[in-house]
Amino acid sequence: MRESSAASVRPDADIPHPHISPPGVALQGIGGASRWSRLRRGLRRRLMSPQSRQRRLANVILLVGGLGLGQGSLFVCQSLLIARGQYELLAQFGLHYALAGLGIMLVDAGAVTSLARMMARHYTEPHAHQQVWRTFAETSVIRAAIAVVIAAGAIVYGVLIADHGFSKSYVMLAVPGSTLWAVNGTGLLDGLRLSGVSGLAAALPAIATAVGLLAAASLPADTAGAVLGSAFSAGYAVTLLLQWSVLGRNGWSPRWARVTRTGVATAARDAVALLFQLLPGQLFGRGQILLSASFLGAETTALFVYAKQIVSALTQVVAFVLRVEFPNLVETLARTGPRTLQRILAPQMAALGCALVLACGMLAAAAIVDRLPSLGLHRTAIVLALFAPTVLTVSLSLVVMQGLAALGAYRLMAWSLAGSAAAGMVVAALTIPWLGIGALVVGEVAFHLIGFYVIARRGFGRSHPG
């Protein structure tokens, strides 16, 4: 490392020069520079160490920063367009961007979890490269098949069905981005404890889209769709280049690997289970909105959606902490010993502590808002206070789900989520005539606590696929 002082390169650097400064001052400056250099070297060693707390903290900061850069850019650009009254463009963009994001999620097929688990378990083994690249190839076969199906459907829609210029242009030019994502290395980076790089790279498509949105503001609909679709694909292409560049610099340049029929079948089963575990939460959230709209009216529904967005943002921070800790959890559970609930929770107490702090912060913010009558946000404060405890219950659910993911118990995870989501929705539907918006809170808490109970009883202390 290059030193911060000329003392590192001059052979007589430790000899004071009276014409520059008094001897004591010169030696003090040199000693200070030396201490600063040692501190820098020590910090760099800790950041380079995969197991260090500094490395994990840096990953969390980069993940949160990536989210802020990406979503912040989109928020600013959308706010500018709202100020200009360009609601038609925003409506078209919002729908198509959401569908494109769904396509990205489907193409990945949960590989960010399965590949991270595989990499964390095997990357230190003597023949790790052979195992990693074979599993990556088998997983990518499944992802490529999903990408081809989505691309075919999108092209058919764009050519034969779409009757709006924006839709036709956007769909046709966004397809390459979702197709390329079949070979993303996000899971590999996470397994190598480089999730912060994934977080920063993930901001690039959103930033590219934000720039495209500003560029498209004064363009005809079909041209605007083409600009935004191209920005989407370009963002994901650059993200892939960055991911594979970082992997190569860390000794993981891609290699050809022959796939096996058994491996592809296993990858397919894992992909189905991991995709299925995403659906219960999505359906539960939409069911809550439907219940609110049917029983509570538009104003209360708007407050509910607002509170849920805040809860989602806070639990995203907890999810980032869990994502950084995932490789350590995989290694911990791979060692001999009983797979008990305590062994699952102990390595993840930092995430639960973070959730507690965020929930208390949400309650405090609600109390402050309620004590400022000039804002006229009394009802908003009440709703925020009601939903603050769900930050904890959602986080508890995320912790035990990550435990199952670390064990490779993807199917149990999916079925547990499906059953508990159905139970939570029944609780909310039965109590909403009496509890009002409180029923949505009770239903959400029931969803996560029932899931926790089922997993604690069935998921731990049993054998799972390695």
Protein Blocks (a to p, Z undefined) as FASTA:
>chain_A
ZZfbfklmmmklmpccfklpcfklmmmmmmmmmmmmmmmmmmmmmmmpmkbmklmmmmmm
mmmmmmmmmmmmmmmmmmmmmmnopaklmmmmmmmmmmmmmmmmmmnnommmmmmmmmmm
mmmpmklmmmmmmmmmmmmmmmmmmmmmmmmmmmmmmmmmomcfklmmmmmmmmmmmmmm
mmccklmmmmnopmmmmmmmmmmmmmmmmmmmmmmmmgcfklmmmmmmmmmmmmmmmmmm
mmmmmmmmnopaccdddddfklmmmmmmmmmmmmmmmmmmmmmmmmmmmmmmmmnojmlm
mmmmmmmmmmmmmmmmmmmmmmmmmmmmmmmmmpgcdddfklmmmmmmmmmmmmmmmmmm
mmmmmmmmmmmmknopmmmmmmmmmmmmmmmmmmmmmmmmmmmmmnopamlmmmmmmmmm
mmmmmmmmmmmmmnmmmlmmmmmmmmmmmmmmmmmmmmgopacdZZ
